[in-house]
Amino acid sequence: MIIDIREAYRRALDDFGALVHRIAPEQWENATPCVDWDVHALVNHVVGESLWVPELLAGRTVAELGDTYDGDLLGDDPRKAFDAAASAAVHAASAEGSLTCVTHLSFGDVPGEEYITELFADALIHTWDLARAIGADDRLDPELVETCADWFAGAEDGYRQAGVIGEQQPLPPDPDPQTRLLASWGRRT
């Protein structure tokens, strides 16, 4: 069953946020499956993406925003920073017209639905990354995995050509849907 992409995005951010609230003080420097990112950098990335959402869905351009969301966005309370950014992103993505608006991304203009789908997929995959980094249960919501896999089957080649995902990883015999999805994103399970 494929769910509404706005609901999928909200649920993926909720799952990521639940893990953010479990990060122990000594875990912020833990390595993640994302090359060159520790836990702090990974959470900062998701916060940064979330801060862009209301702006881009409102029609602003990357050029207009410039470096507004560069640097450390977590401050002295990373959990609060995440919660505020995620709440604003979900609110903007759920607003009337969010699926049909034109979003001006760095690589071109896309419908809001495509942008929200990309955000959802990124949040879902990074939920697994964060879980692995802090030693939490890394099983993703099967319904979200299915939704992401259905979309990513048509987007994978473009992502790989753009260099924003790693190489396809080898699969074990008879992989489950989550393992298959993660391998397509370049993750070794």
C-alpha positions as CSV (number, residue, x, y, z in Angstrom):
1,M,0.0,0.0,0.0
2,I,1.4,3.4,-1.0
3,I,0.6,6.2,1.4
4,D,0.2,9.9,0.8
5,I,3.7,11.3,0.5
6,R,3.1,14.1,3.0
7,E,2.1,11.5,5.6
8,A,5.2,9.4,4.7
9,Y,7.4,12.5,5.1
10,R,5.9,13.3,8.5
11,R,6.3,9.7,9.7
12,A,9.9,9.5,8.5
13,L,10.8,12.7,10.3
14,D,9.0,11.4,13.4
15,D,11.1,8.3,13.4
16,F,14.3,10.2,12.8
17,G,13.3,12.6,15.7
18,A,12.6,9.7,18.1
19,L,16.2,8.7,17.5
20,V,17.5,12.2,17.9
21,H,15.9,12.3,21.4
22,R,17.8,9.0,22.2
23,I,21.3,10.3,21.3
24,A,23.5,10.2,24.4
25,P,26.0,13.0,25.0
26,E,28.9,10.9,24.1
27,Q,27.3,9.7,20.8
28,W,27.3,13.0,18.9
29,E,30.8,12.3,17.5
30,N,30.0,8.7,16.5
31,A,30.6,7.8,12.9
32,T,27.6,7.2,10.7
33,P,27.3,5.1,7.5
34,C,27.4,8.5,5.6
35,V,31.0,9.1,4.6
36,D,32.6,12.1,6.5
37,W,29.5,12.6,8.7
38,D,29.4,12.0,12.4
39,V,26.0,12.0,14.3
40,H,26.2,15.8,14.8
41,A,26.7,16.4,11.1
42,L,24.0,14.0,10.1
43,V,21.4,15.6,12.4
44,N,22.6,19.1,11.3
45,H,22.0,18.0,7.7
46,V,18.4,16.9,8.4
47,V,17.8,20.1,10.3
48,G,19.2,22.1,7.4
49,E,17.0,20.3,4.9
50,S,14.0,20.8,7.1
51,L,14.6,24.6,7.4
52,W,14.6,24.9,3.6
53,V,11.2,23.3,3.2
54,P,8.9,26.2,4.2
55,E,11.0,28.6,2.1
56,L,11.2,26.5,-1.0
57,L,7.5,25.4,-0.9
58,A,6.6,29.1,-0.6
59,G,8.4,29.8,-3.9
60,R,11.7,31.2,-2.8
61,T,14.8,30.1,-4.7
62,V,18.1,28.6,-3.5
63,A,19.9,31.8,-4.8
64,E,17.6,34.0,-2.7
65,L,18.4,32.0,0.5
66,G,22.1,31.8,-0.2
67,D,24.0,30.5,2.8
68,T,21.2,31.2,5.3
69,Y,21.2,27.6,6.4
70,D,24.9,26.8,6.2
71,G,27.0,26.0,9.3
72,D,26.0,24.6,12.7
73,L,22.2,24.8,13.0
74,L,22.0,22.7,16.2
75,G,23.3,25.3,18.6
76,D,23.3,24.3,22.3
77,D,20.1,22.3,22.1
78,P,20.1,20.0,19.1
79,R,16.9,18.2,20.1
80,K,15.0,21.5,20.2
81,A,16.6,22.6,16.9
82,F,15.5,19.4,15.3
83,D,11.9,19.5,16.7
84,A,11.4,23.1,15.6
85,A,12.7,22.6,12.1
86,A,10.9,19.3,11.6
87,S,7.6,20.8,12.8
88,A,7.9,23.7,10.4
89,A,8.8,21.4,7.5
90,V,5.9,19.1,8.1
91,H,3.5,22.0,8.5
92,A,4.7,23.5,5.1
93,A,4.6,20.1,3.4
94,S,1.0,19.5,4.6
95,A,-0.3,22.9,3.5
96,E,-2.8,23.2,0.7
97,G,-1.1,23.5,-2.6
98,S,2.2,21.9,-1.4
99,L,2.0,19.1,-3.9
100,T,1.4,21.3,-6.9
101,C,3.5,24.3,-6.2
102,V,6.8,24.8,-8.2
103,T,9.9,24.4,-6.1
104,H,13.1,26.0,-7.3
105,L,15.9,23.6,-6.4
106,S,19.6,23.9,-7.2
107,F,19.2,21.6,-10.2
108,G,16.0,23.0,-11.6
109,D,12.3,23.4,-10.9
110,V,10.2,20.5,-9.8
111,P,6.6,20.1,-8.5
112,G,6.2,20.2,-4.7
113,E,5.2,16.6,-4.7
114,E,8.6,15.5,-6.1
115,Y,10.5,17.7,-3.6
116,I,8.5,16.3,-0.7
117,T,9.2,12.8,-2.0
118,E,12.9,13.5,-2.1
119,L,12.8,14.9,1.4
120,F,10.9,11.8,2.6
121,A,13.4,9.4,1.1
122,D,16.3,11.3,2.5
123,A,14.8,11.3,6.0
124,L,14.0,7.6,5.8
125,I,17.5,6.5,4.7
126,H,19.1,8.9,7.3
127,T,16.9,7.3,10.0
128,W,18.7,4.0,9.3
129,D,22.0,5.8,9.3
130,L,21.3,7.4,12.7
131,A,20.1,4.2,14.2
132,R,23.2,2.4,13.1
133,A,25.4,5.2,14.5
134,I,23.9,5.1,18.0
135,G,23.3,1.4,18.2
136,A,19.5,1.6,18.1
137,D,17.1,-0.8,16.4
138,D,17.6,-0.1,12.6
139,R,14.4,-1.7,11.3
140,L,12.5,0.9,9.3
141,D,8.7,1.2,9.0
142,P,7.9,-1.4,6.3
143,E,5.2,0.8,4.8
144,L,7.6,3.6,4.4
145,V,10.2,1.3,2.9
146,E,7.7,0.1,0.3
147,T,6.7,3.7,-0.5
148,C,10.3,4.8,-0.9
149,A,11.3,1.7,-3.0
150,D,8.4,2.3,-5.4
151,W,9.5,5.8,-6.0
152,F,13.2,5.2,-6.0
153,A,13.0,2.5,-8.7
154,G,12.5,5.3,-11.2
155,A,14.9,7.8,-9.6
156,E,17.9,5.6,-8.7
157,D,19.8,6.1,-12.0
158,G,19.5,9.9,-11.8
159,Y,20.6,9.9,-8.2
160,R,23.6,7.7,-9.0
161,Q,24.6,9.8,-12.1
162,A,24.4,12.9,-10.0
163,G,26.7,11.3,-7.4
164,V,24.4,11.8,-4.5
165,I,24.3,8.2,-3.5
166,G,26.9,5.5,-3.2
167,E,27.4,2.5,-5.5
168,Q,24.8,-0.3,-5.5
169,Q,25.8,-2.7,-2.8
170,P,25.8,-6.5,-3.3
171,L,22.7,-8.2,-2.0
172,P,22.5,-11.4,0.0
173,P,20.4,-14.3,-1.3
174,D,16.6,-13.5,-0.9
175,P,17.0,-10.0,0.6
176,D,14.1,-8.4,2.5
177,P,12.7,-5.1,1.1
178,Q,14.6,-2.9,3.5
179,T,18.0,-4.5,2.7
180,R,17.2,-4.2,-1.0
181,L,16.3,-0.5,-0.6
182,L,19.4,0.3,1.5
183,A,21.7,-1.5,-1.0
184,S,20.3,0.6,-3.8
185,W,21.2,3.7,-1.8
186,G,24.7,2.5,-1.4
187,R,24.3,1.2,2.2
188,R,25.9,-2.0,3.4
189,T,23.6,-3.8,5.8
